[in-house]
Amino acid sequence: MLKQIQQMQTRMARMQEELGAMTVTGTAGGGAVTVVATGHQQIQSIAIQTEVLEEGAEMVSDLVLAAVNAALDQSRDLATQQMGQLTAGLNLPPGLL
């Protein structure tokens, strides 16, 4: 049992490293704003098309917020998917990890 726990800890650490290297992209305004985030929910970059800047600060702010939220949602989904692969077949109670 202890050996299985150690193996799971090793796989979890490896998965965390892999998540940090993975990226997801969120967009808003039909691609006018693009946000790239890592699997650790850290924003790596934000790109705003020049034409959007002419729409005013409030519009730019709304689009950036929407794109960031989309990227973070995708990042969380990616982490959940990876965790599901890690714990597949363990028959753990729901919500334990």
WOWO-V48772 format. One record per pair of residues at least 6 apart in sequence whose C-alpha atoms are under 6 Angstrom apart, sorted by the first residue. I is the first residue (numbers start at 1). GAP is how many residues later the second one is. If there is no record, write none. Layout:
i->I gap->GAP
i->I gap->GAP
This chain:
i->19 gap->20
i->20 gap->18
i->20 gap->19
i->20 gap->20
i->22 gap->16
i->22 gap->17
i->23 gap->14
i->23 gap->15
i->23 gap->16
i->24 gap->12
i->24 gap->13
i->25 gap->10
i->25 gap->11
i->25 gap->46
i->26 gap->8
i->26 gap->9
i->26 gap->41
i->26 gap->44
i->26 gap->45
i->27 gap->6
i->27 gap->7
i->27 gap->40
i->28 gap->35
i->28 gap->39
i->32 gap->16
i->32 gap->17
i->33 gap->14
i->33 gap->15
i->34 gap->12
i->34 gap->13
i->35 gap->10
i->35 gap->11
i->35 gap->32
i->35 gap->33
i->36 gap->7
i->36 gap->8
i->36 gap->9
i->37 gap->6
i->37 gap->7
i->37 gap->34
i->39 gap->36
i->41 gap->31
i->41 gap->34
